[in-house]
C-alpha cells in the first residue's frame, strides 16, 4: 500500500507535458500567440529549445499591447524585442507577421525593416505579412526572394526601379493601403506563380500592371479609381486567365460615351463574378457589367451587392442604356450560369429589366436569390414590394429548373458571398 502511494505521488509530481515529443511541443507553440509561446521558454530548458526553434512569429496588436503593459516607458521596447527574438532563432522562420499601429512608439525605421527582411529571407520565410501605419518603401530584397509564397503588405510605397520579374514564388499577394507611384507606370511586372491578387484601399493601382499565366482570383476592394481608356489594359489583361473576379468600392470607369470603345477580351475561364456597391443608376458602371457578362461565356455564379437605388438621383440614363443602346448586348446565352444572387434590390425599373434579361439568357439557371434592404426610417412599402415580387415571379425563364426566391436581408445572406470585406 505504501509503495503504491509513493508511486502515485511520484506520478503527480512528473512534468508530463515537458516529456512530450519535440514535434508535439512544436505543434503546441504553433497554436499559441507569440507572447504566450515566448513564455514557455521559462518552463524548462526543453521548452526553451523548442521556443528558439519556433518558426511562426506574430507581432500583432495583442502582442504590442502586452509589450507596452510590461515594458512601461521603455521607448525602444518593440524594436529591441523583435531584434532579440529574431537573432536568437535556432531554426528557419516559416511565418512572420508585423502589424504596427500609429500608437506604437517608436515606429520602426526603414533601416529596421530592411534588416528584419534580410534576416527573414536568409532564414527561409514562406509567409510574410507586413502592415506599417507610416509610408515606408518596400525593402528591395523582397522582390527577388524565392522562398516567399504568401505575401501581405500594408502601408508601403511601391516606388522602386525593380526588375520586371518580381516575387518569383509568390502565389498569393495581398496589398492594403499600398501606394503605387507614377515611377512604376508603363512597366508590366511578371509574377510567374501568382494565383491570387488582392488590392484593398490602394492608391494608383492602374500604375501597377502584372502578368501571370496562373492568376485565378483577382480582387479590387476599397480602392477608388478612374480607369481611362489608355489604362484599360491594366484590367483587361487579367481577364484572359482568372476564374474569380471580385470588384468593389464604387469603382469608377470611363465616361458613358467611352465605355463602349473599351475592348474586353473573352474571359474564357471566368466562372465567378462578385460586385460590391454596384450602382445601376451609373450608366458607366452598368455598361461595364453588361460588357463583362457578354464576354464571360463560362460564367457560373453572379453575385451583386448593390447600392440603394432609391438614394440615386438619376435612373433615366441607366434605364435608357438597357432599353435602347444595350438592349441586345448579351447576344449569346449564358449557358453555364446557374446561380444569381442580388442583395440590395430596390425594385426600380432598371433592376427589373436587368433581372428579366438574365432570366431570359440563362438556360441552365438553378438558383436566383433577390434580397432587398428594409429601411425602417421610411413608411411601410410592403405593397410596393409585393408588387415587384409578383412581377419578378412572372418573368419568363429560359431555364425550367430556375428557382427564384425573394426576401429581406439577414446575416445568413452574407454567407453567400466569397469575400466579405466590410
C-alpha positions in Angstrom: 0.0 0.0 0.0 2.8 2.4 0.9 4.7 1.7 -2.3 1.6 2.3 -4.3 1.1 5.6 -2.5 4.7 6.7 -3.2 4.3 5.8 -6.9 1.1 7.9 -7.1 2.9 10.8 -5.5 5.8 10.5 -8.0 3.4 10.4 -10.9 1.7 13.5 -9.6 5.0 15.4 -9.5 6.1 14.5 -13.0 6.2 17.1 -15.7 4.2 15.1 -18.2 4.0 17.9 -20.8 7.7 18.5 -20.8 8.2 14.8 -21.6 6.2 15.1 -24.8 8.0 14.6 -28.1 9.6 17.7 -29.6 7.2 17.5 -32.6 4.2 17.7 -30.3 5.7 20.6 -28.4 6.2 22.5 -31.7 2.6 21.9 -32.6 1.5 23.3 -29.2 3.6 26.5 -29.8 2.1 27.0 -33.2 -1.4 27.1 -31.6 -0.3 29.8 -29.1 0.1 33.6 -29.7 3.7 34.6 -29.9 3.6 36.3 -26.5 2.5 33.0 -24.8 4.8 30.9 -26.9 7.7 33.0 -25.7 6.7 32.5 -22.0 7.1 28.7 -22.4 10.8 29.3 -22.5 10.7 29.9 -18.8 9.3 26.4 -18.0 12.4 24.4 -18.6 15.4 24.1 -20.9 13.5 21.7 -23.0 10.8 24.3 -23.7 13.4 27.0 -24.2 15.0 24.9 -27.0 11.6 24.4 -28.6 10.8 28.2 -28.4 14.2 29.0 -30.1 13.2 26.8 -33.0 9.7 28.2 -33.2 9.3 29.5 -36.7 5.9 31.3 -36.7 6.2 34.7 -35.2 3.3 37.1 -35.0 3.8 40.6 -33.6 0.2 41.9 -33.8 -1.9 44.3 -31.8 -2.3 41.9 -28.9 1.5 41.4 -28.7 2.2 45.1 -28.8 -0.4 45.8 -26.1 1.1 43.1 -23.9 4.6 44.5 -24.5 3.6 48.1 -23.6 1.9 46.8 -20.5 5.0 45.1 -19.2 7.7 47.3 -20.6 6.3 50.6 -19.3 8.0 53.7 -20.7 10.9 51.9 -22.5 10.7 53.7 -25.8 12.6 51.1 -27.8 10.8 48.1 -26.4 9.2 47.0 -29.7 12.3 47.3 -31.9 14.6 45.7 -29.3 12.2 42.9 -28.6 11.9 41.9 -32.3 15.7 42.2 -32.7 16.3 39.9 -29.7 13.7 37.3 -30.8 14.9 37.2 -34.4 18.6 37.0 -33.6 18.1 34.1 -31.2 16.3 31.9 -33.7 17.9 28.4 -34.0 15.8 27.3 -37.0 14.0 28.5 -40.1 11.2 31.1 -39.8 8.2 30.0 -41.9 5.8 32.8 -41.0 6.4 36.4 -39.9 3.7 38.9 -39.2 4.2 42.5 -38.1 1.3 44.9 -37.5 2.5 48.3 -36.3 -0.2 50.9 -35.4 0.1 54.7 -35.2 0.1 54.5 -31.4 3.2 52.4 -31.3 6.2 54.3 -30.1 8.7 54.4 -31.7 7.8 53.4 -35.2 10.2 51.1 -36.9 12.6 53.0 -39.2 13.3 52.0 -42.8 16.6 50.5 -41.7 14.8 48.3 -39.1 12.5 46.9 -41.8 15.4 46.3 -44.2 17.4 44.5 -41.6 14.5 42.3 -40.4 13.6 41.4 -44.0 17.1 40.5 -44.9 17.3 38.2 -41.9 13.9 36.6 -42.7 14.9 35.9 -46.3 18.1 34.2 -45.2 16.0 32.0 -42.9 13.6 30.8 -45.5 10.4 32.7 -44.7 7.4 31.4 -46.6 4.6 33.6 -45.3 5.4 37.3 -44.8 2.8 39.8 -43.5 3.9 43.4 -43.0 1.5 46.2 -42.1 3.0 49.6 -41.3 1.0 52.7 -40.5 3.7 55.0 -41.8 4.6 55.0 -45.5 7.8 53.1 -45.9 9.4 51.8 -49.1 9.2 48.1 -49.6 12.6 46.6 -48.8 14.2 45.8 -52.2 15.3 42.3 -51.1 11.7 41.1 -51.0 11.2 41.5 -54.7 13.6 38.7 -55.7 13.0 36.3 -52.7 12.4 32.8 -53.9 11.0 31.4 -50.6 8.0 33.6 -50.0 4.8 32.1 -51.2 2.2 34.2 -49.3 2.9 37.9 -49.2 0.7 40.6 -47.5 1.7 44.2 -47.4 0.1 47.3 -45.9 1.1 50.9 -45.8 4.0 50.8 -48.1 5.1 52.9 -51.2 5.8 51.0 -54.4 8.4 53.3 -55.9 11.5 51.3 -56.7 13.1 50.7 -60.1 12.8 46.9 -59.6 13.3 44.1 -62.2 10.3 43.4 -64.4 10.1 39.8 -62.9 9.2 40.1 -59.2 8.0 37.8 -56.3 9.1 34.7 -58.2 7.5 32.1 -55.8 4.5 34.2 -54.5 1.2 32.5 -55.1 -1.0 34.9 -53.0 -0.4 38.7 -52.9 -2.5 40.9 -50.7 -1.9 44.7 -50.9 -3.7 47.0 -48.4 -3.3 50.8 -48.4 -0.3 50.5 -50.7 0.6 53.4 -52.9 1.9 52.8 -56.5 3.8 55.9 -57.7 4.0 57.1 -61.3 7.6 55.8 -61.4 6.3 52.2 -61.9 3.9 53.2 -64.7 4.4 51.7 -68.2 6.1 48.6 -66.7 4.4 45.1 -66.9 5.7 43.1 -63.9 5.8 39.4 -64.3 4.8 37.4 -61.2 5.1 33.9 -62.7 3.4 31.8 -59.9 0.8 34.3 -58.7 -2.7 32.7 -58.3 -4.5 35.3 -56.2 -4.1 39.1 -56.3 -5.9 41.5 -53.9 -6.0 45.3 -53.8 -7.6 46.8 -50.7 -7.8 50.5 -50.3 -4.7 51.1 -52.5 -3.8 54.2 -54.5 -2.6 54.4 -58.1 -3.4 50.8 -58.8 -3.7 51.5 -62.5 0.1 52.1 -62.4 0.7 48.5 -61.3 0.4 46.1 -64.2 1.1 42.5 -63.7 1.3 39.4 -65.9 0.8 35.9 -64.6 -0.4 32.9 -66.6 -1.5 31.2 -63.3 -3.7 34.1 -61.9 -7.1 32.7 -60.9 -8.5 35.2 -58.3 -8.5 39.0 -58.9 -9.9 41.2 -56.2 -10.2 45.0 -56.1 -11.9 46.3 -52.9 -11.9 49.6 -51.1 -10.0 51.3 -53.9 -11.4 54.3 -55.7 -10.0 54.8 -59.1 -10.7 56.2 -62.6 -9.8 53.9 -65.4 -9.0 55.9 -68.6 -9.2 54.4 -72.0 -5.4 54.1 -72.3 -5.3 52.4 -68.9 -7.9 49.7 -69.7 -5.2 47.1 -70.3 -4.5 47.2 -66.6 -7.8 45.5 -66.0 -8.4 43.6 -69.2 -5.0 41.8 -69.1 -6.1 39.6 -66.2 -9.4 38.6 -67.8 -7.7 36.1 -70.0 -6.8 33.8 -67.1 -8.8 34.4 -64.0 -11.6 32.2 -62.7 -12.9 34.6 -60.0 -13.4 38.4 -60.3 -14.4 40.5 -57.2 -14.8 44.2 -57.6 -16.0 46.7 -55.0 -15.8 50.2 -53.6 -17.8 52.1 -56.2 -15.3 51.6 -58.9 -15.2 54.5 -61.4 -14.7 53.8 -65.0 -14.6 55.6 -68.3 -17.2 58.2 -69.3 -20.6 56.9 -70.5 -19.7 57.6 -74.1 -16.3 56.0 -73.9 -17.0 52.7 -72.2 -18.3 51.1 -75.4 -14.9 51.6 -77.0 -13.0 49.6 -74.4 -12.2 46.2 -75.9 -12.8 43.4 -73.5 -11.0 40.1 -74.3 -13.1 36.9 -73.9 -12.8 35.8 -70.3 -12.8 32.1 -71.2 -12.0 30.9 -67.7 -14.1 33.3 -65.6 -16.6 31.4 -63.5 -17.5 33.7 -60.6 -18.2 37.4 -60.6 -18.8 39.3 -57.3 -19.7 43.0 -57.5 -19.9 45.2 -54.4 -21.5 48.6 -54.1 -22.7 48.5 -57.7 -24.8 51.5 -58.7 -27.2 50.5 -61.5 -28.1 54.2 -61.9 -24.5 54.9 -63.0 -24.5 54.3 -66.8 -20.7 53.7 -67.0 -20.7 51.1 -64.2 -23.8 49.3 -65.6 -22.4 49.3 -69.2 -19.2 47.8 -67.8 -21.1 45.0 -66.1 -23.1 44.3 -69.3 -19.9 44.0 -71.4 -18.3 41.9 -68.7 -21.2 39.4 -68.9 -21.1 39.5 -72.7 -17.5 38.4 -72.6 -17.9 35.7 -69.9 -19.3 32.7 -71.8 -18.5 30.2 -69.0 -19.8 32.2 -66.0 -21.3 30.0 -63.3 -22.1 32.5 -60.5 -23.1 36.1 -60.5 -23.3 37.9 -57.1 -24.1 41.5 -56.7 -24.4 43.7 -53.6 -26.0 46.9 -54.9 -26.2 50.4 -53.7 -29.7 51.5 -52.7 -31.2 52.8 -55.9 -33.7 54.8 -54.1 -30.9 57.1 -52.9 -29.8 57.7 -56.5 -31.0 60.8 -58.3 -30.9 59.7 -61.9 -32.1 56.3 -63.1 -33.2 57.6 -66.5 -29.7 57.3 -68.1 -29.2 53.7 -66.9 -32.8 52.6 -67.9 -32.3 54.1 -71.4 -28.9 52.3 -71.6 -30.5 48.9 -71.1 -33.8 49.5 -73.1 -32.2 51.2 -76.1 -28.5 51.2 -76.6 -27.7 47.9 -74.9 -30.9 46.0 -75.2 -29.2 43.3 -77.1 -25.7 43.5 -75.7 -26.0 40.0 -74.2 -26.2 38.4 -77.7 -25.2 34.9 -76.6 -26.8 32.8 -73.8 -25.0 32.5 -70.5 -25.1 28.7 -71.0 -23.4 27.7 -67.7 -24.8 30.4 -65.4 -26.5 28.5 -62.6 -26.6 31.0 -59.6 -27.7 34.6 -59.4 -27.6 36.5 -56.1 -28.6 40.2 -55.8 -28.5 41.9 -52.4 -29.8 45.4 -52.0 -32.6 45.1 -54.6 -35.0 48.1 -54.7 -37.4 47.1 -57.4 -36.8 50.0 -59.7 -37.3 49.7 -63.4 -33.7 49.3 -64.3 -33.1 46.5 -61.9 -36.3 44.7 -63.0 -35.1 44.9 -66.7 -31.7 43.6 -65.7 -33.1 40.5 -63.9 -35.5 39.9 -66.7 -32.7 39.9 -69.2 -30.6 37.5 -67.1 -33.5 35.1 -66.7 -34.1 35.0 -70.4 -30.4 34.4 -71.3 -29.6 31.7 -68.7 -30.9 28.2 -69.9 -29.2 26.3 -67.1 -30.1 28.6 -64.2 -31.0 26.9 -61.0 -30.9 29.4 -58.2 -31.9 33.0 -58.1 -31.9 34.9 -54.8 -33.2 38.5 -54.7 -32.8 40.3 -51.3 -33.9 43.8 -50.6 -32.9 46.3 -47.9 -35.6 47.3 -45.5 -35.4 50.9 -44.3 -37.2 51.3 -41.0 -37.0 55.1 -41.3 -39.4 55.3 -44.2 -43.1 54.5 -44.5 -44.1 50.9 -45.0 -43.8 50.0 -48.6 -44.9 46.4 -48.3 -47.5 46.8 -51.0 -44.9 48.1 -53.5 -42.5 45.2 -52.5 -45.2 42.6 -53.0 -45.9 44.2 -56.4 -42.4 43.9 -57.8 -42.0 40.4 -56.2 -45.1 39.2 -58.1 -43.8 40.8 -61.3 -40.4 39.1 -60.9 -42.0 35.7 -60.4 -43.9 36.2 -63.7 -40.8 36.9 -65.8 -40.2 34.2 -68.5 -37.2 32.0 -67.7 -35.0 30.2 -70.2 -34.4 27.5 -67.6 -37.3 25.4 -66.4 -35.3 24.5 -63.3 -34.8 28.1 -62.2 -36.0 28.6 -58.6 -36.5 32.3 -57.7 -36.5 33.3 -54.0 -37.2 36.9 -52.8 -36.7 38.0 -49.2 -35.2 40.6 -46.8 -31.5 40.8 -45.9 -30.3 38.9 -42.8 -27.0 37.7 -41.5 -27.3 34.4 -43.5 -27.2 36.4 -46.8 -23.5 37.4 -46.3 -22.5 33.7 -46.2 -23.5 33.6 -49.9 -20.5 35.8 -50.8 -16.9 34.6 -51.0 -15.2 37.7 -49.9 -16.8 39.9 -47.3 -14.5 42.9 -46.7 -16.9 45.2 -44.8 
